[in-house]
């Protein structure tokens, strides 16, 4: 297997994906930007990441990644367990969910997850 390509921009990363994955990533990106318009788009672990607060490091980010048949949505631990019913039809890990390219994204659930994560950040910064 060849070395992983290093991308300079999120657009370049998304453009390199298979068509179905590209569509899913663009939709996820749009949902994230709409839910948190002031999120900073960057790379973390060579995948697109969105800092939900200014200067937010990995634990204050949402990340997305493209795969052949799905897009990964990474929230960090302690978030997705609150959405287990809403995500029942998806493959969910401790800190990630896989959204198949051949299914519509659950937009309202994704927005709820992002807002919940952002609220937990606000709560932890005030304590």
FIRO-415297 format. One record per atom (N, C-alpha, C): residue in one letter; x, y, z. Coordinates in steps of 0.2 Angstrom, whole numbers, padded with zeros to 4 digits, always signed. Example, Ala and Ser with C-alpha at 12.3 -4.5 7.8 and 13.67 -1.06 7.14 Angstrom:
2
a+0066-0028+0039/a+0062-0022+0039/a+0066-0016+0039/s+0064-0011+0035/s+0068-0005+0036/s+0064+0000+0039/
***
This chain:
127
x+0004-0006+0000/x+0000+0000+0000/x+0004+0006+0000/x+0002+0011-0004/x+0007+0017-0004/x+0006+0022+0002/x+0010+0026+0003/x+0010+0031+0008/x+0004+0035+0008/x+0001+0037+0014/x-0005+0041+0014/x-0003+0048+0011/x-0008+0051+0007/x-0007+0057+0004/x-0008+0063+0009/x-0004+0068+0009/x-0005+0073+0014/x-0009+0079+0010/x-0014+0081+0013/x-0019+0086+0009/x-0017+0093+0012/x-0017+0098+0008/x-0016+0105+0010/x-0023+0108+0013/x-0028+0106+0010/x-0035+0109+0012/x-0040+0104+0012/x-0045+0106+0016/x-0051+0101+0017/x-0054+0100+0010/x-0055+0105+0006/x-0057+0104-0001/x-0053+0099-0005/x-0047+0099-0005/x-0043+0094-0008/x-0044+0087-0005/x-0045+0087+0001/x-0046+0080+0004/x-0053+0078+0002/x-0058+0082+0002/x-0065+0079+0000/x-0065+0078-0008/x-0061+0082-0012/x-0061+0081-0019/x-0058+0074-0021/x-0053+0072-0017/x-0050+0065-0018/x-0054+0059-0017/x-0060+0060-0014/x-0064+0054-0012/x-0068+0052-0017/x-0070+0045-0017/x-0075+0043-0022/x-0081+0047-0022/x-0085+0047-0028/x-0090+0052-0028/x-0096+0051-0023/x-0098+0045-0021/x-0103+0044-0016/x-0100+0047-0009/x-0094+0046-0008/x-0091+0048-0001/x-0090+0056-0001/x-0088+0058-0007/x-0088+0066-0008/x-0094+0069-0006/x-0100+0066-0009/x-0107+0069-0008/x-0108+0069+0000/x-0107+0063+0003/x-0108+0063+0010/x-0104+0068+0014/x-0098+0068+0013/x-0093+0073+0016/x-0095+0080+0015/x-0097+0082+0009/x-0100+0089+0008/x-0106+0090+0012/x-0110+0085+0012/x-0117+0086+0016/x-0115+0087+0023/x-0111+0083+0026/x-0109+0083+0033/x-0105+0090+0035/x-0101+0092+0030/x-0098+0098+0031/x-0103+0104+0031/x-0108+0104+0027/x-0113+0109+0027/x-0117+0109+0033/x-0119+0103+0036/x-0122+0103+0042/x-0118+0106+0048/x-0112+0104+0048/x-0108+0106+0053/x-0107+0114+0053/x-0106+0117+0047/x-0105+0124+0046/x-0112+0128+0048/x-0117+0124+0046/x-0124+0128+0048/x-0125+0127+0055/x-0123+0122+0058/x-0125+0121+0066/x-0120+0126+0070/x-0114+0126+0067/x-0109+0131+0071/x-0105+0135+0066/x-0109+0140+0064/x-0106+0145+0059/x-0099+0147+0060/x-0097+0148+0066/x-0090+0151+0068/x-0085+0145+0070/x-0087+0139+0068/x-0082+0134+0069/x-0076+0135+0064/x-0070+0133+0067/x-0064+0134+0063/x-0063+0127+0059/x-0062+0127+0053/x-0061+0121+0049/x-0053+0120+0048/x-0051+0114+0050/x-0044+0113+0050/x-0043+0105+0049/x-0036+0103+0049/x-0035+0096+0049/x-0032+0094+0056/x-0034+0088+0058/x-0032+0084+0064/x-0032+0077+0062/x-0026+0074+0063/x-0025+0067+0061/x-0026+0066+0053/x-0024+0071+0049/x-0025+0071+0042/x-0032+0070+0040/x-0037+0072+0044/x-0044+0072+0041/x-0047+0079+0043/x-0052+0081+0040/x-0056+0087+0042/x-0058+0087+0049/x-0057+0093+0052/x-0059+0094+0059/x-0062+0101+0060/x-0067+0102+0064/x-0070+0108+0065/x-0070+0110+0073/x-0066+0115+0074/x-0065+0117+0081/x-0071+0121+0083/x-0075+0118+0088/x-0081+0121+0090/x-0081+0128+0094/x-0075+0129+0097/x-0073+0135+0101/x-0066+0137+0098/x-0065+0144+0099/x-0059+0147+0096/x-0053+0143+0099/x-0049+0141+0095/x-0042+0138+0097/x-0044+0131+0100/x-0050+0128+0099/x-0051+0121+0102/x-0047+0116+0099/x-0044+0112+0104/x-0040+0106+0102/x-0044+0100+0101/x-0041+0094+0100/x-0045+0088+0098/x-0051+0087+0102/x-0051+0088+0109/x-0057+0087+0113/x-0063+0092+0112/x-0061+0097+0108/x-0066+0102+0107/x-0068+0103+0099/x-0067+0097+0096/x-0068+0097+0089/x-0073+0091+0087/x-0076+0092+0081/x-0079+0087+0078/x-0075+0085+0071/x-0074+0079+0070/x-0070+0077+0064/x-0074+0073+0059/x-0073+0073+0053/x-0076+0069+0048/x-0070+0066+0044/x-0072+0060+0041/x-0067+0056+0037/x-0071+0052+0031/x-0068+0052+0025/x-0071+0048+0020/x-0068+0041+0019/x-0072+0036+0018/x-0071+0029+0017/x-0074+0027+0011/x-0073+0021+0008/x-0076+0019+0002/x-0084+0019+0002/x-0087+0016+0008/x-0094+0016+0008/x-0097+0020+0013/x-0094+0024+0017/x-0097+0028+0022/x-0092+0034+0023/x-0095+0038+0027/x-0091+0044+0030/x-0091+0043+0038/x-0086+0044+0041/x-0085+0044+0048/x-0086+0050+0051/x-0090+0051+0057/x-0091+0057+0060/x-0089+0056+0067/x-0084+0060+0069/x-0080+0059+0076/x-0082+0064+0081/x-0085+0062+0086/x-0087+0067+0091/x-0083+0068+0098/x-0079+0063+0099/x-0075+0062+0105/x-0080+0058+0110/x-0077+0055+0115/x-0080+0051+0120/x-0086+0055+0124/x-0091+0051+0126/x-0096+0054+0131/x-0101+0058+0127/x-0101+0058+0121/x-0107+0061+0117/x-0112+0057+0114/x-0110+0052+0110/x-0114+0048+0107/x-0119+0043+0111/x-0117+0042+0117/x-0121+0038+0121/x-0128+0041+0122/x-0128+0048+0122/x-0134+0051+0123/x-0139+0051+0117/x-0137+0048+0112/x-0140+0048+0105/x-0141+0041+0103/x-0141+0036+0107/x-0141+0029+0105/x-0147+0027+0102/x-0153+0030+0104/x-0159+0028+0101/x-0160+0031+0094/x-0158+0037+0093/x-0158+0041+0087/x-0153+0038+0082/x-0148+0035+0084/x-0142+0032+0080/x-0143+0024+0079/x-0149+0021+0081/x-0149+0014+0082/x-0148+0011+0075/x-0149+0014+0069/x-0148+0010+0063/x-0141+0011+0060/x-0137+0014+0064/x-0130+0015+0062/x-0125+0012+0066/x-0119+0011+0063/x-0113+0008+0066/x-0110+0013+0071/x-0110+0012+0077/x-0108+0017+0082/x-0103+0015+0086/x-0097+0018+0087/x-0092+0017+0092/x-0092+0021+0098/x-0087+0021+0102/x-0087+0025+0108/x-0087+0032+0106/x-0084+0034+0101/x-0083+0041+0099/x-0085+0043+0092/x-0088+0038+0088/x-0089+0039+0081/x-0095+0035+0079/x-0097+0038+0073/x-0103+0035+0070/x-0101+0034+0062/x-0104+0029+0059/x-0103+0028+0052/x-0109+0030+0048/x-0109+0034+0044/x-0115+0036+0039/x-0114+0033+0032/x-0118+0028+0031/x-0117+0025+0024/x-0118+0030+0019/x-0114+0029+0013/x-0115+0034+0008/x-0122+0033+0004/x-0125+0027+0005/x-0131+0026+0001/x-0137+0027+0005/x-0137+0031+0010/x-0142+0033+0015/x-0142+0040+0016/x-0148+0043+0016/x-0148+0050+0018/x-0146+0051+0025/x-0142+0057+0026/x-0140+0059+0033/x-0145+0061+0037/x-0145+0059+0044/x-0150+0061+0049/x-0148+0068+0051/x-0150+0073+0047/x-0147+0080+0048/x-0149+0082+0055/x-0155+0082+0057/x-0157+0085+0063/x-0154+0081+0069/x-0152+0075+0069/x-0149+0071+0074/x-0141+0074+0074/x-0138+0075+0068/x-0131+0077+0068/x-0131+0084+0071/x-0136+0088+0070/x-0136+0095+0073/x-0137+0095+0080/x-0141+0090+0083/x-0142+0089+0090/x-0136+0087+0093/x-0132+0082+0090/x-0126+0080+0093/x-0121+0086+0093/x-0120+0089+0088/x-0115+0095+0088/x-0117+0100+0093/x-0123+0102+0094/x-0125+0107+0099/x-0124+0104+0106/x-0126+0098+0107/x-0124+0094+0113/x-0117+0095+0115/x-0113+0093+0110/x-0105+0093+0111/x-0103+0100+0113/x-0106+0105+0109/x-0104+0112+0111/x-0106+0114+0118/x-0112+0112+0120/x-0115+0114+0126/x-0110+0111+0132/x-0108+0104+0131/x-0104+0101+0136/x-0097+0105+0136/x-0095+0108+0131/x-0089+0112+0131/x-0090+0119+0135/x-0096+0122+0134/x-0097+0128+0138/x-0098+0126+0145/x-0101+0120+0147/x-0102+0118+0154/x-0095+0117+0157/x-0091+0114+0153/x-0084+0112+0156/x-0080+0118+0157/x-0081+0123+0153/x-0077+0129+0154/x-0079+0134+0159/x-0085+0133+0161/x-0088+0137+0167/x-0087+0134+0174/x-0085+0128+0174/x-0084+0124+0180/x-0077+0125+0183/
***
